[in-house]
Amino acid sequence: MPELPEVETTLRGIAPHIEGRRVTAVERRAAKLRLPIPAHLAELLPGQSVRRVRRRGKYLLFACDDGTLILHLGMTGHLRVVPAGTPPGPYDHLDIALDNGTLLRFSDPRKFGTVIWTNGDPLAHPLLTELGPEPFGPAFDGAYLLHRAKGRRVAVKPFIMDNRVVVGVGNMYASEALFLARIHPARPAGALSPEEWDRLAEAIRRTLTDAIAAGQETLEDFLVAEKARPYFRVAFRAYGREGEPCFACGGEIRRVVLGQRSSYFCPRCQPDTSDR
């Protein structure tokens, strides 16, 4: 599933090729993904320019002359910039033709993505208005997390995965950040000290920064006509390494299920100091 680093990489891959371009046509091949694709896009978008593309959480916002196209990749979605006339595949649900002879093509095998249009402030849209701060923004730090976690008994891993707390910390990156911060994933969020929250905030930023850096090597993949390729792979320190030796201490990486999601940790480096 595309997470924040993959969405940020998508943004960096497509933005130079579509910003400032004028839309000439729109072809919608599916009426509905997770939500209906607006039927009037084919009449609404042609003639408008894509002024800017930005990211909010895992949403991509395409600012046009008269509104904003909001797109979420879902679980299996991909965006590519391909030459006009490139035959569509079975999962290519939306083409936006541009005045430079290219198409912005959205593919989504499982159809869990979202494409919507708004004439108002996109950040005030119901899908975005309750999102927490960006992990790279000034509002996100250890003091903020400490405040949000006060009195909370929920385990720290699902807590930092809550998009209302902070956006973009998916399952993989939550395990990695907790490993770097030396915090057990099952500890109650309200039990962490200010120093631990400082470590965890920095670990979240470092984990996501490293993943985005890894994605820089794949930017050329967004300019291909063939079937969409899998997202880049990150060399994880904990995630997915159950039974393997810890890179820090040599102990065995273990797995626990929290909130119906697998969490990976090192019992030596991340001791469970809670009293529950």
FIVEXPA-336197 format. One record per residue: residue number from 1; residue in one letter; z, x, y of N, C-alpha, C in turn. Coordinates in steps of 0.1 Angstrom, whole numbers. Layout:
BEGIN
seq type n_c3 n_c1 n_c2 ca_c3 ca_c1 ca_c2 c_c3 c_c1 c_c2
NUM A Z X Y Z X Y Z X Y .
...
***
This chain:
BEGIN
seq type n_c3 n_c1 n_c2 ca_c3 ca_c1 ca_c2 c_c3 c_c1 c_c2
1 M 0 8 -12 0 0 0 0 9 12 .
2 P -9 6 22 -9 14 34 4 13 42 .
3 E 10 24 45 22 24 53 19 30 67 .
4 L 29 32 75 27 36 89 18 49 90 .
5 P 21 59 82 12 71 83 -2 68 79 .
6 E -5 60 69 -18 57 66 -25 48 77 .
7 V -17 39 83 -23 31 94 -26 40 106 .
8 E -17 49 109 -19 58 120 -31 67 117 .
9 T -33 71 105 -45 79 102 -57 71 103 .
10 T -57 58 99 -68 49 101 -72 48 115 .
11 L -62 46 124 -64 45 138 -71 58 143 .
12 R -66 69 140 -72 82 145 -86 84 139 .
13 G -88 79 127 -101 81 121 -112 72 128 .
14 I -109 60 132 -119 50 137 -120 50 152 .
15 A -109 52 159 -108 50 173 -119 58 181 .
16 P -122 71 178 -132 78 185 -146 72 184 .
17 H -148 64 174 -162 59 171 -164 45 175 .
18 I -153 38 180 -154 24 184 -149 21 198 .
19 E -140 30 203 -135 27 216 -147 29 227 .
20 G -148 19 235 -158 19 245 -172 14 241 .
21 R -173 10 228 -185 4 223 -185 -11 225 .
22 R -197 -16 226 -199 -31 228 -202 -37 214 .
23 V -196 -48 211 -198 -56 199 -212 -63 201 .
24 T -220 -62 190 -233 -69 191 -234 -80 181 .
25 A -226 -80 171 -226 -91 161 -213 -90 152 .
26 V -210 -101 146 -198 -102 137 -203 -110 124 .
27 E -200 -104 112 -203 -112 100 -190 -113 92 .
28 R -187 -126 90 -175 -129 82 -179 -134 68 .
29 R -175 -127 58 -179 -131 44 -168 -138 37 .
30 A -156 -138 42 -145 -145 36 -138 -154 47 .
31 A -135 -166 43 -129 -175 53 -114 -172 55 .
32 K -108 -166 44 -93 -165 45 -89 -152 37 .
33 L -80 -145 43 -73 -134 37 -59 -139 35 .
34 R -49 -131 40 -35 -137 39 -35 -149 48 .
35 L -42 -148 60 -43 -160 69 -58 -162 71 .
36 P -62 -174 76 -77 -176 78 -82 -166 88 .
37 I -94 -161 86 -101 -153 96 -107 -162 106 .
38 P -105 -161 119 -110 -170 129 -125 -172 127 .
39 A -129 -184 126 -144 -187 124 -152 -184 136 .
40 H -145 -185 148 -153 -183 160 -155 -169 165 .
41 L -150 -159 156 -152 -145 160 -167 -142 162 .
42 A -176 -148 154 -190 -145 155 -196 -149 169 .
43 E -190 -159 175 -194 -163 188 -186 -157 199 .
44 L -173 -153 196 -164 -148 206 -166 -133 209 .
45 L -168 -125 199 -167 -110 201 -180 -104 206 .
46 P -192 -109 202 -204 -102 207 -205 -103 222 .
47 G -209 -91 228 -209 -89 242 -197 -83 248 .
48 Q -186 -84 240 -173 -77 245 -173 -63 241 .
49 S -166 -55 249 -164 -41 245 -150 -39 239 .
50 V -149 -29 230 -136 -25 225 -130 -15 234 .
51 R -121 -19 242 -116 -10 253 -106 1 247 .
52 R -98 -3 238 -88 6 233 -83 1 219 .
53 V -79 10 210 -73 7 197 -60 13 197 .
54 R -49 6 194 -36 12 192 -29 6 180 .
55 R -17 11 177 -10 6 166 4 1 170 .
56 R 8 -10 164 22 -14 165 27 -17 152 .
57 G 37 -9 147 41 -10 133 29 -7 124 .
58 K 26 -16 115 14 -15 106 3 -23 110 .
59 Y 3 -28 123 -7 -36 128 -16 -28 137 .
60 L -29 -30 136 -39 -23 145 -43 -34 156 .
61 L -43 -30 168 -46 -39 180 -59 -34 186 .
62 F -69 -42 186 -82 -39 192 -83 -46 205 .
63 A -80 -39 216 -81 -46 229 -95 -47 234 .
64 C -100 -59 236 -113 -62 240 -113 -68 254 .
65 D -125 -71 259 -125 -76 273 -117 -89 275 .
66 D -117 -98 266 -111 -111 268 -100 -114 258 .
67 G -94 -104 252 -83 -107 243 -82 -95 233 .
68 T -74 -97 222 -71 -87 213 -73 -91 199 .
69 L -80 -83 191 -81 -86 176 -69 -78 170 .
70 I -61 -86 162 -50 -80 155 -53 -79 140 .
71 L -52 -67 135 -56 -65 121 -44 -58 113 .
72 H -41 -63 101 -32 -57 92 -39 -55 79 .
73 L -38 -43 74 -45 -39 62 -40 -45 49 .
74 G -28 -51 49 -23 -57 37 -19 -46 27 .
75 M -21 -50 14 -17 -40 4 -28 -31 0 .
76 T -41 -36 1 -52 -28 -4 -64 -27 6 .
77 G -61 -30 19 -72 -30 29 -76 -16 33 .
78 H -89 -15 37 -94 -3 43 -104 -6 54 .
79 L -104 2 64 -114 2 75 -123 14 74 .
80 R -136 12 76 -146 23 76 -156 21 87 .
81 V -161 31 92 -173 31 102 -185 35 94 .
82 V -194 26 92 -206 28 84 -219 25 91 .
83 P -230 31 87 -243 28 94 -246 13 93 .
84 A -252 8 104 -257 -6 103 -267 -7 92 .
85 G -267 -18 85 -276 -20 73 -271 -16 60 .
86 T -259 -9 60 -253 -5 48 -249 -18 39 .
87 P -254 -19 27 -252 -31 19 -237 -33 17 .
88 P -232 -45 18 -217 -48 16 -214 -48 1 .
89 G -202 -44 -2 -196 -45 -15 -189 -58 -17 .
90 P -184 -61 -29 -178 -74 -32 -165 -77 -24 .
91 Y -159 -66 -19 -146 -67 -12 -148 -65 3 .
92 D -160 -64 8 -162 -62 22 -163 -75 29 .
93 H -152 -79 35 -150 -92 40 -154 -94 55 .
94 L -154 -84 63 -157 -85 77 -164 -73 82 .
95 D -176 -75 89 -183 -65 96 -183 -67 111 .
96 I -180 -58 119 -182 -58 134 -192 -48 138 .
97 A -204 -53 142 -215 -44 145 -213 -40 160 .
98 L -216 -27 162 -214 -21 175 -228 -16 181 .
99 D -228 -13 194 -241 -10 200 -246 4 198 .
100 N -238 12 190 -243 25 186 -249 26 172 .
101 G -252 14 166 -258 14 153 -249 15 142 .
102 T -236 13 144 -226 14 133 -219 0 131 .
103 L -212 -1 120 -204 -12 117 -190 -8 114 .
104 L -180 -15 120 -166 -14 116 -164 -24 105 .
105 R -162 -19 93 -162 -27 80 -148 -28 75 .
106 F -143 -40 72 -130 -42 67 -131 -47 52 .
107 S -126 -39 43 -126 -42 29 -112 -44 24 .
108 D -110 -54 15 -97 -57 10 -98 -64 -3 .
109 P -96 -56 -14 -98 -62 -28 -88 -74 -31 .
110 R -76 -72 -27 -66 -83 -30 -65 -94 -19 .
111 K -72 -92 -8 -72 -102 3 -58 -105 8 .
112 F -50 -95 9 -36 -97 15 -36 -92 30 .
113 G -47 -88 35 -48 -84 49 -48 -95 59 .
114 T -48 -92 71 -48 -102 82 -57 -98 93 .
115 V -65 -108 98 -74 -106 110 -72 -119 118 .
116 I -66 -117 130 -64 -128 139 -68 -124 153 .
117 W -70 -134 162 -74 -132 176 -63 -138 185 .
118 T -60 -131 196 -51 -137 206 -57 -134 220 .
119 N -56 -144 229 -59 -142 242 -48 -137 251 .
120 G -36 -138 245 -24 -134 253 -19 -120 250 .
121 D -7 -117 254 -1 -104 251 0 -103 236 .
122 P -6 -93 230 -5 -92 215 9 -89 211 .
123 L 17 -82 219 30 -78 215 40 -90 215 .
124 A 35 -101 221 43 -114 221 38 -123 210 .
125 H 29 -119 202 24 -128 191 36 -129 181 .
126 P 37 -141 175 48 -142 165 49 -132 154 .
127 L 38 -126 150 38 -116 139 44 -103 144 .
128 L 44 -101 157 48 -88 162 61 -88 171 .
129 T 65 -100 176 75 -101 186 89 -96 180 .
130 E 91 -98 167 105 -94 162 105 -80 156 .
131 L 94 -72 157 94 -59 152 104 -50 159 .
132 G 110 -41 151 119 -31 157 112 -20 164 .
133 P 119 -10 170 113 1 177 104 9 168 .
134 E 95 17 174 87 27 167 96 39 164 .
135 P 94 45 153 103 56 149 101 69 158 .
136 F 89 69 165 87 80 174 90 77 189 .
137 G 94 65 192 97 61 205 111 65 210 .
138 P 113 64 223 126 68 229 138 59 225 .
139 A 134 46 221 145 37 217 151 39 204 .
140 F 145 48 196 149 50 182 156 64 181 .
141 D 169 63 177 177 75 175 189 71 166 .
142 G 198 81 164 209 78 155 219 68 161 .
143 A 220 68 175 230 59 181 224 45 180 .
144 Y 211 43 181 206 29 179 208 24 165 .
145 L 206 33 155 208 29 141 223 26 138 .
146 L 231 34 144 246 31 142 250 18 148 .
147 H 244 14 159 247 1 165 242 -10 157 .
148 R 230 -9 152 224 -20 144 231 -21 130 .
149 A 237 -10 125 243 -11 112 258 -15 112 .
150 K 263 -16 124 278 -19 125 281 -31 117 .
151 G 291 -30 108 296 -41 100 286 -45 88 .
152 R 275 -38 86 266 -42 76 269 -36 63 .
153 R 269 -45 52 272 -40 38 260 -37 30 .
154 V 248 -41 36 236 -39 29 234 -24 26 .
155 A 228 -20 15 225 -6 12 216 0 23 .
156 V 218 13 26 211 19 37 196 20 35 .
157 K 192 21 22 177 22 21 170 9 25 .
158 P 174 -3 19 167 -15 24 170 -18 39 .
159 F 181 -13 44 183 -14 58 173 -7 67 .
160 I 170 5 64 160 12 72 145 8 69 .
161 M 144 0 58 130 -5 55 128 -19 62 .
162 D 138 -24 68 137 -37 75 129 -35 88 .
163 N 117 -41 89 109 -39 101 115 -44 114 .
164 R 126 -52 113 133 -57 124 142 -46 129 .
165 V 146 -36 121 154 -25 125 146 -14 130 .
166 V 136 -10 123 126 1 127 113 -2 119 .
167 V 102 0 126 89 -2 119 85 10 111 .
168 G 78 7 100 70 18 94 77 26 83 .
169 V 90 23 80 97 31 70 95 24 56 .
170 G 84 26 50 82 19 37 90 26 26 .
171 N 88 21 14 96 25 2 95 40 0 .
172 M 83 45 0 82 59 -3 89 68 7 .
173 Y 86 65 20 91 73 30 106 71 33 .
174 A 112 60 29 126 58 30 133 67 20 .
175 S 128 68 7 134 77 -3 133 91 2 .
176 E 122 95 8 121 109 13 130 112 24 .
177 A 131 103 34 140 105 45 155 106 41 .
178 L 159 97 32 173 98 27 175 111 20 .
179 F 166 116 12 167 129 6 169 140 16 .
180 L 161 140 26 162 150 36 175 150 44 .
181 A 180 137 46 193 136 53 205 137 44 .
182 R 203 139 31 214 140 21 223 128 21 .
183 I 217 116 21 224 104 21 220 96 8 .
184 H 229 91 1 227 83 -11 221 69 -7 .
185 P 210 65 -13 203 53 -9 211 40 -10 .
186 A 221 40 -19 229 28 -21 241 27 -12 .
187 R 244 36 -4 256 35 5 255 24 15 .
188 P 265 17 17 265 6 27 261 12 41 .
189 A 252 5 48 247 10 61 258 11 71 .
190 G 267 2 70 278 2 80 289 13 78 .
191 A 287 20 66 297 31 63 293 44 68 .
192 L 280 46 72 275 59 76 282 63 90 .
193 S 284 76 91 290 82 103 279 84 114 .
194 P 283 86 126 273 89 137 265 101 133 .
195 E 271 111 128 264 123 124 254 121 113 .
196 E 257 112 104 247 109 93 236 101 99 .
197 W 238 92 108 227 84 114 218 93 122 .
198 D 224 103 129 216 113 136 207 120 127 .
199 R 212 125 115 204 132 105 193 123 100 .
200 L 197 110 97 187 101 91 176 98 101 .
201 A 179 96 114 169 93 124 159 105 124 .
202 E 164 117 125 155 129 125 147 130 112 .
203 A 154 127 101 146 128 88 135 118 87 .
204 I 137 106 93 127 96 93 115 101 101 .
205 R 118 106 113 107 111 121 100 123 114 .
206 R 107 132 108 101 143 102 92 139 90 .
207 T 97 130 82 90 125 70 77 118 74 .
208 L 77 110 84 65 103 89 55 113 96 .
209 T 61 122 103 52 132 110 45 141 99 .
210 D 52 145 89 46 153 78 35 145 71 .
211 A 37 132 69 27 124 62 15 122 71 .
212 I 17 120 84 5 119 93 -2 132 94 .
213 A 5 143 94 -2 156 94 -11 157 81 .
214 A -6 153 70 -14 154 58 -26 145 59 .
215 G -25 134 66 -36 125 67 -47 131 76 .
216 Q -44 140 84 -55 146 93 -66 152 85 .
217 E -64 156 73 -74 162 65 -84 152 59 .
218 T -81 139 61 -89 128 55 -97 120 66 .
219 L -97 125 78 -103 117 89 -117 115 87 .
220 E -124 124 81 -138 122 78 -141 111 68 .
221 D -131 107 60 -133 97 50 -136 83 57 .
222 F -133 82 70 -135 69 76 -149 67 81 .
223 L -158 78 78 -172 77 82 -180 78 70 .
224 V -178 70 60 -186 70 47 -191 56 44 .
225 A -202 56 37 -208 43 34 -204 38 20 .
226 E -199 48 12 -196 44 -2 -183 36 -3 .
227 K -179 33 -15 -167 25 -17 -155 32 -11 .
228 A -146 25 -5 -134 30 1 -126 39 -8 .
229 R -122 51 -4 -115 60 -12 -100 57 -11 .
230 P -92 62 -21 -77 60 -20 -72 68 -8 .
231 Y -60 63 -3 -54 70 8 -49 84 3 .
232 F -47 93 13 -43 106 10 -29 107 2 .
233 R -27 117 -5 -14 119 -12 -5 129 -5 .
234 V 8 125 -5 18 134 1 26 140 -10 .
235 A 30 153 -7 38 160 -17 52 156 -15 .
236 F 57 147 -23 70 141 -22 81 150 -28 .
237 R 93 150 -21 104 158 -26 112 150 -36 .
238 A 112 137 -35 121 128 -43 113 117 -49 .
239 Y 105 110 -41 99 98 -45 89 100 -57 .
240 G 91 92 -68 83 92 -79 86 104 -89 .
241 R 97 111 -87 99 123 -94 111 121 -104 .
242 E 114 110 -109 125 107 -118 124 117 -130 .
243 G 136 123 -133 137 132 -144 132 146 -141 .
244 E 126 149 -129 121 162 -126 132 169 -118 .
245 P 132 183 -117 142 190 -110 141 189 -95 .
246 C 153 188 -89 153 188 -74 149 201 -69 .
247 F 141 200 -59 136 213 -53 147 220 -45 .
248 A 158 213 -41 168 220 -34 179 226 -42 .
249 C 183 219 -53 194 223 -61 191 225 -76 .
250 G 180 221 -80 177 222 -95 182 210 -103 .
251 G 190 201 -97 195 190 -105 184 180 -108 .
252 E 187 170 -115 177 160 -120 176 148 -110 .
253 I 163 146 -106 161 134 -97 162 121 -105 .
254 R 169 112 -100 172 99 -107 166 88 -99 .
255 R 166 76 -105 160 64 -99 170 53 -100 .
256 V 171 45 -90 179 33 -90 171 22 -83 .
257 V 173 9 -87 166 -2 -81 175 -8 -70 .
258 L 170 -9 -58 177 -15 -47 168 -25 -40 .
259 G 172 -37 -39 163 -47 -32 150 -48 -40 .
260 Q 150 -47 -53 139 -49 -62 128 -38 -60 .
261 R 133 -26 -54 124 -15 -52 130 -3 -58 .
262 S 122 6 -64 127 18 -69 131 28 -58 .
263 S 142 34 -60 147 44 -50 150 57 -58 .
264 Y 145 68 -53 147 81 -60 156 90 -52 .
265 F 165 97 -59 175 105 -52 180 116 -61 .
266 C 187 126 -55 194 137 -62 209 134 -61 .
267 P 215 132 -73 230 129 -72 238 141 -66 .
268 R 233 153 -68 240 165 -62 238 166 -47 .
269 C 226 164 -43 223 166 -28 227 153 -20 .
270 Q 227 141 -27 230 129 -21 241 121 -28 .
271 P 253 127 -28 264 120 -35 267 107 -29 .
272 D 271 97 -38 275 84 -33 290 85 -30 .
273 T 293 85 -17 307 86 -13 313 73 -9 .
274 S 306 62 -12 311 49 -9 322 45 -19 .
275 D 331 36 -15 342 32 -24 339 20 -32 .
276 R 326 15 -32 323 3 -40 318 6 -54 .
***
